Amino acid sequence: MATVLERVRALVADKLAVELEEVELGSSFTEDLNADSLDLVELIMAFEEEFSDDDNQLEISDEQAEQITTVREALEFLKEQGVEDE
């Protein structure tokens, strides 16, 4: 199965319409991948959907979302929420 990092990279590439190779650990969503505010909202919603299951619903508050500005920060946040590689 895909790792959390692989899943995050795939979501970012899909939602921000960039090539997977452009999505690196240190990539900033706005500065490197040209995301606007609507893109960021959709990306956060995609994270919530992708990493939720019947037993554990992931919810990302607006305050938390503001702190997630890079691929690395998204990965760290998800790990803190108990998301693990499958």
FENLIN-V29224 format. One record per residue. N is the residue number from 1. RES is the residue in one small letter. SS is DSSP state (H for helix, E for strand, - for the rest). Layout:
BEGIN
n:N res:RES ss:SS
n:N res:RES ss:SS
END
This chain:
BEGIN
n:1 res:m ss:-
n:2 res:a ss:-
n:3 res:t ss:-
n:4 res:v ss:H
n:5 res:l ss:H
n:6 res:e ss:H
n:7 res:r ss:H
n:8 res:v ss:H
n:9 res:r ss:H
n:10 res:a ss:H
n:11 res:l ss:H
n:12 res:v ss:H
n:13 res:a ss:H
n:14 res:d ss:H
n:15 res:k ss:H
n:16 res:l ss:H
n:17 res:a ss:-
n:18 res:v ss:-
n:19 res:e ss:-
n:20 res:l ss:H
n:21 res:e ss:H
n:22 res:e ss:H
n:23 res:v ss:-
n:24 res:e ss:-
n:25 res:l ss:-
n:26 res:g ss:-
n:27 res:s ss:-
n:28 res:s ss:E
n:29 res:f ss:-
n:30 res:t ss:-
n:31 res:e ss:-
n:32 res:d ss:-
n:33 res:l ss:-
n:34 res:n ss:-
n:35 res:a ss:-
n:36 res:d ss:-
n:37 res:s ss:H
n:38 res:l ss:H
n:39 res:d ss:H
n:40 res:l ss:H
n:41 res:v ss:H
n:42 res:e ss:H
n:43 res:l ss:H
n:44 res:i ss:H
n:45 res:m ss:H
n:46 res:a ss:H
n:47 res:f ss:H
n:48 res:e ss:H
n:49 res:e ss:H
n:50 res:e ss:H
n:51 res:f ss:-
n:52 res:s ss:-
n:53 res:d ss:-
n:54 res:d ss:-
n:55 res:d ss:-
n:56 res:n ss:-
n:57 res:q ss:-
n:58 res:l ss:-
n:59 res:e ss:-
n:60 res:i ss:-
n:61 res:s ss:-
n:62 res:d ss:H
n:63 res:e ss:H
n:64 res:q ss:H
n:65 res:a ss:H
n:66 res:e ss:H
n:67 res:q ss:H
n:68 res:i ss:-
n:69 res:t ss:-
n:70 res:t ss:E
n:71 res:v ss:H
n:72 res:r ss:H
n:73 res:e ss:H
n:74 res:a ss:H
n:75 res:l ss:H
n:76 res:e ss:H
n:77 res:f ss:H
n:78 res:l ss:H
n:79 res:k ss:H
n:80 res:e ss:H
n:81 res:q ss:-
n:82 res:g ss:-
n:83 res:v ss:-
n:84 res:e ss:-
n:85 res:d ss:-
n:86 res:e ss:-
END
